[in-house]
């Protein structure tokens, strides 16, 4: 498949240039050209929120920088964790004197580089901590949640922790909140067709004709099992018990719902999928609060989607509803 690029070695830099040109009212370039920061920094004395991630999954995490969410993003190469020194630059950029919380989606390279970056920041006198995020039910069995991969449900952590940091919470409070949101979140994805690497021009994995793979990771990592390709309703019916029974979610629970497209699935399809998710929740007696539907955590034109649920409490609900002013997450002030 052809990709509309210029120089394969400059894809990430050109992408950042385009992003800053399009959303310069909200974001800016840091001292390092691979660090993107808020145009208007937080007030002094507030904790900074940082993430580092590989490129190729946009709009995450570039699109979630701004008031009410992230303060800085260390932008790695395509499908590769950013190096520790680049993450350190992002931590420096986000430090407003009250410390920095580094959010880490649990993948091996991201975890190792994040740990090194935090140590380097601490050596400089920055009060930095990391928070591991993991929510993919397919990547490790129940009881071994801390071995799971980070997936699209990490969005709940970004939003709630970012909103609470805006209110002036301490680093310790934010770490506890992020862990609570993470532990209340479950995600399962379904891959329909692979994305194509912009570096090689080749599919990133293969799927047998007429099959959908449940739980496959964004780079083709193994998951649960394959199922016959069929209707959206049948596929959601296969997936929802895996999610609902894992926490488990119970009748009377209120949840956040995120139906995420992986890049090659249309909004029409995602809305049809959400219809079936909503029906499945209703049957279980679980109520949804302000769902999010769209392609936010992608892998190029990979066809498929994921379903994420987070059990609500009063604080998580309030922070999910709090305003955010970022390029790719619309959250106006809720009506009175």
Secondary structure, DSSP 4 states (H G I P E B T S, - for coil): -----S-GGGHHHHHHHHHHHHSTTTEEE-SSTTEEEESSPPPTTS-EEEEEEEESSTTTTGGGBEETSBSEEEEEEETSPPPHHHHHHHHHHH--SS-EEEEEES-HHHHHHHHHHHHHHHHTT--EEEEEE--BTTSS-TT-GGGSPP-TTHHHHHHHHHHHHHTT--HHHHHHHHHHHHHTEEEEEEEEE--B-TTTSSBSS---TTEEEET--TTS---SEEEE---HHHHHHHHHHHHHHHHT--TT-EEEEEEEE-BSS-HHHHHHHHHHHHHHHHHHT-EE-S-EEE--S--TTBEEEEEEEEE--HHHHHHHHS-EEETTEEEPPPP-
